[in-house]
Amino acid sequence: MSTGTDTTPGYPPELDAEAQADEPEVVAGRKSPLRRCIASGKVQDKAGMIRFVVGPDQQVVPDVDETLPGRGLWLTADAGLVEKVLTKGLFAKAARQNVKPVPDLLTLTRRLIRRRALGLIGLARKGGGAIAGFEKVQAALRSGSIGRAGGAGQKSVGLWLEASDGSDDGRTKLHALAQALGVPLVEAFDRSELGAALGRDEAVHAVLAAGPLAQQVRREVARLSALGGTAA
């Protein structure tokens, strides 16, 4: 799923449903979520990994949406492993051809994952699965749901978002409510970023409805944190 208007350098915007059909890194069949890391050799769920592909110009680019055509080169989301791949030329070894990563690969990967996460938050807002503002968030955390009580569109709260540059006062007041519900906290984005994603000038407090979008946001934030891009 693409969540932004930008395309990854070197690639057309078309998606390829068969992009990963013949990837040697896929373990236990095409539909399996397991992938083998080209740096560590370990097999794990791709949720904690990043797919890279070789572009037409023989440059390796990050495919954070996992949609670009070509054989995927899977790497565990870990800043140290990215450094290892770059210093030891492991992309070329895995691809079995002379390829080079795009400049500032780690910075670009972080930026694309960050953009993807914010795009997912925007999709949640457009679908009625996100609200912002202290009073609205407080009410949602008290009731455990988003939407009018008893209404057809009522949804359980799945994720609590706090701007990284927000004050401690509001966060402290909401913490006990979120903790009682077992709702995880994400503090990865500043008020301007959250505001843009939620259709506002700024946003300090927000919640997302439980469901696939909230789960995907958590995945992106975890990958970003593992790459040293933010605190989870």
Beta strands, then each sheet from edge to edge (+ up, - down):
strand 1: 26-27
strand 2: 34-36
strand 3: 43-45
strand 4: 49-54
strand 5: 59-62
strand 6: 72-76
strand 7: 100-101
strand 8: 130-132
strand 9: 145-146
strand 10: 155-162
strand 11: 185-186
strand 12: 205-209
sheet 1: 1+ 2- 3+
sheet 2: 6+ 4- 5+ 7+
sheet 3: 8+ 12- 10+ 9-
sheet 4: 8+ 12- 10+ 11+
end
